[in-house]
Structure formats: structure tokens, C-alpha cells
Amino acid sequence: MVDPVLSFAISIALLIGLLVMKQEVHIAVLASTISFGILTLGISFLESTFKGIFSRSTLSLVTAFSSALFLSYMMKVSGILDRITDFAVSLGPRFASIFIPILIGLIPMPGGALVSAMMMKEHYMERQKLDSDFATFINYWFRHVTIPVWPVFQSIIIASVILKTSVVRIIEATYPAAIASYVAGFLIFALGIRKYENSFERGNASYRALVNLWPFLLIIALIFLIKLPVDISLLISAILVTIYTRPSRKEVREGLKFALSFKILAVVIAVTMFTQYVYDSKAALALYNFMLARNIPALPLCFLITFIIGVTTAGEYVYTGTAFPLLSEIIGTSSNIKDIFLLMSYTGGYLGVMLSPVHLCLVLTLEYYKARYSGVYKYLVPAVVISLVLTFLLSLLGSIA
């Protein structure tokens, strides 16, 4: 059996290599995970694989993922999202420019930025006359600002399972990253929008349209007020929205097909397998001892490991599932979580994913708006730098307070 730290390095190298060769993410993650298990555990990896797949954590994750995806599909085909968009635009194009991507970002769907991009194309390009690079940045960035705090996101759900704590506890540590990313995005938006001549045309806003926000409010109530587990909350929300919207049988079938995507579920199962491999091989302790022996500062390492994984995989859930099991000895688990280490570990992955050139949301929006990588990164890189600095400053202020 190979040393767990070396095994992790090999598995990450394999993951990067497969992605460079343009292998699909779910295959690359599965191959990397299995290689780690074989290297660290030998023949006993089979037993660990069985325990990882057939566990309560796996059932919880699959339920949460599938329910969230089905819910998003039902809201899309029922027209709920369109009615919300019309209301936002009636309040002003600049307000809608930010609000709609944020709102769509509350629904975790693969390539979800394309949904808001399609909704806002007319208002970005015709009403505000933005260039394609700036429009792409606005849509892409604000689509993701709630990732550190919205309990539906896979990365938060996975982090809570791995660290053996509640979703609310994760958010208590990661919220500075959400504030920082919003402020960073708004600063660049405010500076960039000044060169575009457009009016604040307002339509006849009907505040009755706000009733369409009820699915989002339902999720918040179930998780934060009633304190139900996230998977149960999402399942209940998906069922109630389906009953309310009365979709056709064909729409239900298509929704289930979308929600039970093999590619997404394969990554979820790979994450649970990897977590089990780390636990059985004591890889987290090995990494911790590796750092102690070389006097590597824990905080920068937490950030860099997840940042590198985020940039290379572009997976909004892969960095927590891959790195958090190994960093759990540093971050802490259950009642012993250290907020600053959790925050910087999460922020590293989050910002790494945002910078990844193979991020599905970025690629789809670039193609749809006919934008250029160089033009978008002109806004994206400063936003990431500002967000990182603000996150660290907010964490310091929080610790002082």
C-alpha cells in the first residue's frame, strides 16, 4: 500500500490528466477516486467501496441532489421563473441585471448560468447595450455569489456530511465569502456600467409577482425554521411544487430524467466512496502529520489545496468531496470545527471554480453571448482577488468581535 499523501497526489494528477485529455468529469472523478482507494487500501478497498456506496450519507446526498434538480426543472417548465424575471425587469434593467442571475443561482442546476443568460440577453444587449464580455461577467459572477451560504448547494451539503455537522453550522463559518464576492462583483459592475448610456426605464411593477418566490421561501422555512434535514426539505419542496404546478406526465418524466442524471449521481457516489477511503486509510491524519513534519502553515495549505482542485475540476461540489476529507484533521469535525480554516478551505475551492476556464456555466455563457475569454477574465480576475482579500478581512473582523 502507498502512503496516503502520495496516493492523493497521484490521484489528483490522474484527475487533472484525464480532464486535460477532455475526459468527462464524472469518469475522471470516478477513476481518480478508485485509484486513491486501491493505492491506500489495497484489496480492502472493495470493502470500503461497499460501505461508501451503501451508507446513510449516500442516500441523503442522492436524495438532496435529485430533489433539487427536479425542483428546478418544475419551476422552469411551469413558468414560475419567467414571471419572476418579468417583475425584476419592471423595476429597472440594472436591478434585474444582478437580481436575476442571483435568483437563478438559488437553484442548483448544471450550467444554470445559461438559464439566466437566455432570460437577460435582451436586457443586457438591447436595453443596456452592454458588450458581450461585460454581460458574460455579470451573469456568470452573480449566478454564483450565494454558493457559500445557500443551503441547497451541493458543496455545502457535502461539507456538512464530511465534517459531521449541520448545514447551518457550515454557513455560520462561510458567510463572509458570500458577502465578499457580492461586494467585489458589485464594485466591478458599478465601475463598468458607467460607460454605458442607458435609462432606468421602469415598467408597471406588479408586486403580486412576488408570490412566485414561495418555493424559495419554503426551502428556507423548512431548513432554518422547522430545522428539517436538507434532503427532506428539498424532497418536500419538490413534491409541493409539482402538485402546485400540475405538470404533464411528459414533463414529469423529463424532470425525473434530468434529476436522475447518471453523470451527476456518479460524482455524488464517487464523493462518498472517497470519503470512506480517507476514513479507512487515515489519510487525513497522514496529511496533518505531513504538514507538521515540514512546518507548512495550515491556513495557506487549506486554501491552496481546494483552490487547485477547484481550478482544475471546475466542480462546485468536487473540491469539498475531494479535499475536505483530507483537511478534516485541520478544519475539525462536529463540535470542534475551526471557523477560519473551514472558511479559507471553502473559499479556496469556490474561487478556484470561478476562475476555471472549463467551468460549464462560463463556457456556456461565453458561447451564447459570443464573448472572449480574455475579455471576461479582465473582469473576473480582479473580482476573485478583491473577493479573497475581503473574505480574509471579514474573517479577521469577525474573530476580533
TORFIBA-175102 format. One record per residue (C-alpha): z, x, y. Coordinates in steps of 0.02 Angstrom, whole numbers. Example, Ala and Ser with C-alpha at 12.3 -4.5 7.8 and 13.67 -1.06 7.14 Angstrom:
2
<node <390; 615; -225>>,
<node <357; 684; -53>>,
//
This chain:
401
<node <0; 0; 0>>,
<node <-42; 59; 176>>,
<node <80; 74; 321>>,
<node <83; -94; 414>>,
<node <45; -16; 584>>,
<node <-108; 75; 515>>,
<node <-158; -84; 422>>,
<node <-151; -182; 584>>,
<node <-260; -52; 672>>,
<node <-387; -59; 530>>,
<node <-391; -250; 529>>,
<node <-415; -258; 718>>,
<node <-555; -127; 706>>,
<node <-636; -235; 572>>,
<node <-618; -389; 681>>,
<node <-699; -302; 831>>,
<node <-837; -229; 722>>,
<node <-882; -398; 648>>,
<node <-886; -478; 820>>,
<node <-996; -338; 888>>,
<node <-1112; -372; 742>>,
<node <-1115; -553; 807>>,
<node <-1023; -623; 657>>,
<node <-946; -794; 689>>,
<node <-765; -790; 748>>,
<node <-692; -889; 602>>,
<node <-770; -772; 474>>,
<node <-717; -618; 572>>,
<node <-537; -679; 587>>,
<node <-527; -727; 403>>,
<node <-597; -558; 348>>,
<node <-479; -464; 462>>,
<node <-329; -565; 404>>,
<node <-365; -543; 219>>,
<node <-394; -357; 241>>,
<node <-224; -342; 325>>,
<node <-141; -436; 182>>,
<node <-222; -329; 47>>,
<node <-183; -165; 135>>,
<node <0; -204; 169>>,
<node <48; -304; 15>>,
<node <-70; -253; -125>>,
<node <-82; -379; -265>>,
<node <65; -480; -198>>,
<node <-45; -535; -53>>,
<node <-102; -678; -166>>,
<node <74; -749; -171>>,
<node <91; -729; 18>>,
<node <-77; -814; 44>>,
<node <-19; -964; -58>>,
<node <143; -976; 41>>,
<node <50; -958; 205>>,
<node <-77; -1094; 170>>,
<node <38; -1221; 87>>,
<node <179; -1220; 213>>,
<node <251; -1348; 333>>,
<node <194; -1240; 479>>,
<node <14; -1250; 419>>,
<node <23; -1440; 403>>,
<node <97; -1452; 578>>,
<node <-37; -1341; 655>>,
<node <-182; -1430; 568>>,
<node <-114; -1599; 622>>,
<node <-93; -1543; 803>>,
<node <-265; -1462; 814>>,
<node <-359; -1606; 733>>,
<node <-268; -1739; 833>>,
<node <-302; -1651; 998>>,
<node <-487; -1632; 960>>,
<node <-505; -1812; 902>>,
<node <-413; -1873; 1057>>,
<node <-530; -1776; 1172>>,
<node <-683; -1847; 1084>>,
<node <-622; -2027; 1101>>,
<node <-586; -2004; 1286>>,
<node <-759; -1931; 1311>>,
<node <-860; -2066; 1221>>,
<node <-756; -2209; 1295>>,
<node <-797; -2159; 1474>>,
<node <-616; -2127; 1525>>,
<node <-660; -1952; 1585>>,
<node <-810; -2015; 1685>>,
<node <-704; -2142; 1778>>,
<node <-578; -2008; 1824>>,
<node <-720; -1897; 1888>>,
<node <-789; -2034; 2000>>,
<node <-617; -2060; 2076>>,
<node <-593; -1874; 2110>>,
<node <-762; -1857; 2195>>,
<node <-724; -2007; 2305>>,
<node <-576; -1908; 2376>>,
<node <-689; -1765; 2427>>,
<node <-805; -1638; 2345>>,
<node <-690; -1489; 2370>>,
<node <-542; -1579; 2294>>,
<node <-649; -1630; 2146>>,
<node <-714; -1451; 2128>>,
<node <-541; -1395; 2074>>,
<node <-466; -1555; 2005>>,
<node <-599; -1598; 1876>>,
<node <-600; -1428; 1786>>,
<node <-410; -1431; 1783>>,
<node <-410; -1607; 1712>>,
<node <-538; -1566; 1578>>,
<node <-434; -1412; 1541>>,
<node <-293; -1526; 1485>>,
<node <-399; -1573; 1334>>,
<node <-417; -1425; 1214>>,
<node <-597; -1435; 1156>>,
<node <-709; -1289; 1108>>,
<node <-822; -1244; 1254>>,
<node <-736; -1378; 1358>>,
<node <-791; -1297; 1522>>,
<node <-966; -1361; 1485>>,
<node <-900; -1539; 1499>>,
<node <-834; -1512; 1675>>,
<node <-988; -1409; 1718>>,
<node <-1100; -1557; 1674>>,
<node <-988; -1678; 1770>>,
<node <-986; -1570; 1926>>,
<node <-1162; -1497; 1934>>,
<node <-1224; -1622; 2063>>,
<node <-1071; -1598; 2172>>,
<node <-1069; -1408; 2159>>,
<node <-1254; -1379; 2182>>,
<node <-1314; -1525; 2289>>,
<node <-1167; -1591; 2389>>,
<node <-1083; -1423; 2421>>,
<node <-1238; -1315; 2394>>,
<node <-1141; -1179; 2304>>,
<node <-1233; -1036; 2222>>,
<node <-1230; -1035; 2032>>,
<node <-1115; -882; 2016>>,
<node <-979; -956; 2127>>,
<node <-994; -1127; 2046>>,
<node <-978; -1048; 1874>>,
<node <-821; -954; 1926>>,
<node <-737; -1110; 1998>>,
<node <-774; -1216; 1846>>,
<node <-727; -1080; 1721>>,
<node <-568; -1019; 1805>>,
<node <-488; -1185; 1846>>,
<node <-532; -1253; 1674>>,
<node <-405; -1130; 1604>>,
<node <-262; -1119; 1732>>,
<node <-149; -1237; 1632>>,
<node <-159; -1136; 1470>>,
<node <13; -1054; 1498>>,
<node <102; -1221; 1521>>,
<node <8; -1367; 1444>>,
<node <91; -1403; 1275>>,
<node <-69; -1461; 1192>>,
<node <-148; -1288; 1196>>,
<node <-160; -1203; 1028>>,
<node <-91; -1037; 1092>>,
<node <72; -1119; 1145>>,
<node <87; -1217; 983>>,
<node <56; -1062; 878>>,
<node <178; -958; 982>>,
<node <315; -1088; 957>>,
<node <289; -1086; 768>>,
<node <285; -897; 754>>,
<node <437; -871; 867>>,
<node <531; -1014; 783>>,
<node <567; -1109; 943>>,
<node <510; -1263; 1037>>,
<node <354; -1281; 1142>>,
<node <464; -1319; 1292>>,
<node <555; -1152; 1268>>,
<node <388; -1060; 1269>>,
<node <337; -1145; 1431>>,
<node <502; -1101; 1513>>,
<node <451; -919; 1496>>,
<node <263; -930; 1528>>,
<node <253; -1045; 1679>>,
<node <240; -901; 1807>>,
<node <70; -857; 1731>>,
<node <6; -1033; 1768>>,
<node <68; -1029; 1949>>,
<node <-5; -856; 1974>>,
<node <-176; -899; 1901>>,
<node <-189; -1057; 2007>>,
<node <-143; -963; 2167>>,
<node <-264; -822; 2125>>,
<node <-406; -944; 2092>>,
<node <-368; -1046; 2248>>,
<node <-367; -891; 2359>>,
<node <-540; -838; 2298>>,
<node <-602; -1018; 2309>>,
<node <-538; -1037; 2488>>,
<node <-615; -872; 2543>>,
<node <-781; -902; 2455>>,
<node <-806; -1084; 2507>>,
<node <-801; -1043; 2693>>,
<node <-980; -979; 2694>>,
<node <-1047; -1144; 2629>>,
<node <-1083; -1280; 2755>>,
<node <-1034; -1447; 2685>>,
<node <-942; -1601; 2740>>,
<node <-787; -1682; 2672>>,
<node <-875; -1844; 2632>>,
<node <-758; -1972; 2563>>,
<node <-808; -2124; 2465>>,
<node <-711; -2284; 2442>>,
<node <-573; -2220; 2330>>,
<node <-505; -2350; 2211>>,
<node <-334; -2294; 2157>>,
<node <-346; -2413; 2010>>,
<node <-445; -2273; 1927>>,
<node <-282; -2178; 1909>>,
<node <-239; -2293; 1764>>,
<node <-362; -2188; 1663>>,
<node <-236; -2045; 1667>>,
<node <-124; -2138; 1546>>,
<node <-170; -2033; 1391>>,
<node <-112; -1876; 1481>>,
<node <49; -1960; 1540>>,
<node <79; -2024; 1363>>,
<node <71; -1847; 1292>>,
<node <192; -1784; 1424>>,
<node <313; -1927; 1392>>,
<node <312; -1905; 1203>>,
<node <340; -1718; 1212>>,
<node <456; -1696; 1361>>,
<node <548; -1862; 1373>>,
<node <557; -1926; 1195>>,
<node <552; -1746; 1131>>,
<node <442; -1779; 981>>,
<node <357; -1630; 897>>,
<node <188; -1587; 972>>,
<node <91; -1629; 814>>,
<node <170; -1802; 801>>,
<node <146; -1832; 989>>,
<node <-39; -1789; 979>>,
<node <-65; -1894; 824>>,
<node <16; -2046; 905>>,
<node <-85; -2020; 1064>>,
<node <-248; -2005; 967>>,
<node <-211; -2166; 870>>,
<node <-163; -2265; 1026>>,
<node <-315; -2205; 1124>>,
<node <-428; -2253; 978>>,
<node <-351; -2427; 967>>,
<node <-369; -2448; 1156>>,
<node <-550; -2389; 1168>>,
<node <-611; -2482; 1012>>,
<node <-745; -2357; 962>>,
<node <-884; -2400; 841>>,
<node <-875; -2340; 661>>,
<node <-1007; -2211; 701>>,
<node <-905; -2143; 847>>,
<node <-750; -2132; 736>>,
<node <-849; -2037; 604>>,
<node <-919; -1918; 734>>,
<node <-745; -1896; 808>>,
<node <-671; -1853; 640>>,
<node <-814; -1732; 607>>,
<node <-779; -1649; 774>>,
<node <-590; -1645; 744>>,
<node <-601; -1577; 567>>,
<node <-719; -1434; 609>>,
<node <-714; -1308; 469>>,
<node <-732; -1162; 588>>,
<node <-580; -1210; 691>>,
<node <-472; -1255; 540>>,
<node <-520; -1090; 457>>,
<node <-447; -996; 605>>,
<node <-289; -1102; 601>>,
<node <-262; -1066; 416>>,
<node <-301; -881; 443>>,
<node <-164; -877; 575>>,
<node <-35; -950; 456>>,
<node <-88; -826; 321>>,
<node <-73; -680; 441>>,
<node <100; -736; 496>>,
<node <155; -741; 314>>,
<node <82; -568; 281>>,
<node <176; -497; 431>>,
<node <338; -577; 373>>,
<node <323; -518; 193>>,
<node <269; -341; 239>>,
<node <400; -324; 377>>,
<node <259; -268; 491>>,
<node <349; -324; 650>>,
<node <494; -209; 612>>,
<node <373; -67; 570>>,
<node <287; -86; 739>>,
<node <453; -90; 828>>,
<node <509; 71; 741>>,
<node <339; 149; 778>>,
<node <366; 119; 964>>,
<node <544; 182; 961>>,
<node <493; 343; 875>>,
<node <362; 379; 1008>>,
<node <457; 314; 1160>>,
<node <317; 191; 1202>>,
<node <378; 68; 1335>>,
<node <391; -103; 1257>>,
<node <333; -208; 1405>>,
<node <164; -122; 1436>>,
<node <131; -120; 1249>>,
<node <163; -308; 1235>>,
<node <35; -337; 1372>>,
<node <-96; -214; 1311>>,
<node <-97; -269; 1129>>,
<node <-129; -452; 1170>>,
<node <-248; -407; 1313>>,
<node <-359; -304; 1199>>,
<node <-359; -439; 1065>>,
<node <-399; -570; 1198>>,
<node <-546; -473; 1270>>,
<node <-620; -433; 1101>>,
<node <-597; -601; 1014>>,
<node <-610; -723; 1162>>,
<node <-497; -838; 1060>>,
<node <-372; -940; 1160>>,
<node <-266; -953; 1003>>,
<node <-310; -792; 911>>,
<node <-204; -674; 1017>>,
<node <-43; -769; 985>>,
<node <-79; -788; 800>>,
<node <-130; -606; 779>>,
<node <-11; -511; 893>>,
<node <145; -619; 907>>,
<node <199; -595; 726>>,
<node <195; -407; 756>>,
<node <281; -418; 926>>,
<node <414; -541; 870>>,
<node <540; -400; 847>>,
<node <520; -358; 1032>>,
<node <498; -533; 1103>>,
<node <637; -606; 995>>,
<node <640; -769; 899>>,
<node <734; -933; 902>>,
<node <882; -919; 1023>>,
<node <855; -732; 1054>>,
<node <689; -739; 1148>>,
<node <673; -620; 1297>>,
<node <576; -711; 1431>>,
<node <494; -561; 1515>>,
<node <423; -494; 1350>>,
<node <360; -666; 1300>>,
<node <282; -692; 1472>>,
<node <192; -525; 1476>>,
<node <134; -540; 1295>>,
<node <62; -712; 1330>>,
<node <-12; -661; 1497>>,
<node <-100; -511; 1419>>,
<node <-190; -621; 1293>>,
<node <-226; -758; 1419>>,
<node <-304; -641; 1548>>,
<node <-394; -542; 1413>>,
<node <-477; -701; 1352>>,
<node <-526; -746; 1531>>,
<node <-614; -578; 1551>>,
<node <-701; -584; 1383>>,
<node <-891; -587; 1402>>,
<node <-906; -685; 1239>>,
<node <-787; -824; 1291>>,
<node <-877; -984; 1239>>,
<node <-833; -1076; 1399>>,
<node <-901; -934; 1506>>,
<node <-1060; -913; 1403>>,
<node <-1099; -1100; 1404>>,
<node <-1067; -1120; 1592>>,
<node <-1169; -965; 1632>>,
<node <-1315; -1033; 1535>>,
<node <-1300; -1210; 1605>>,
<node <-1289; -1153; 1787>>,
<node <-1413; -1009; 1762>>,
<node <-1284; -888; 1832>>,
<node <-1269; -698; 1809>>,
<node <-1128; -604; 1726>>,
<node <-1121; -479; 1870>>,
<node <-1111; -618; 1998>>,
<node <-972; -710; 1908>>,
<node <-870; -554; 1872>>,
<node <-873; -516; 2058>>,
<node <-751; -661; 2074>>,
<node <-673; -654; 1901>>,
<node <-605; -476; 1903>>,
<node <-510; -496; 2069>>,
<node <-440; -661; 2007>>,
<node <-372; -578; 1850>>,
<node <-296; -433; 1947>>,
<node <-214; -548; 2076>>,
<node <-151; -661; 1937>>,
<node <-71; -516; 1843>>,
<node <15; -448; 1998>>,
<node <80; -619; 2049>>,
<node <141; -657; 1872>>,
<node <242; -496; 1870>>,
<node <313; -527; 2044>>,
<node <362; -706; 2000>>,
<node <448; -645; 1841>>,
<node <547; -520; 1943>>,
<node <598; -654; 2068>>,
<node <650; -767; 1926>>,
<node <758; -631; 1848>>,
<node <842; -596; 2015>>,
<node <876; -780; 2045>>,
//
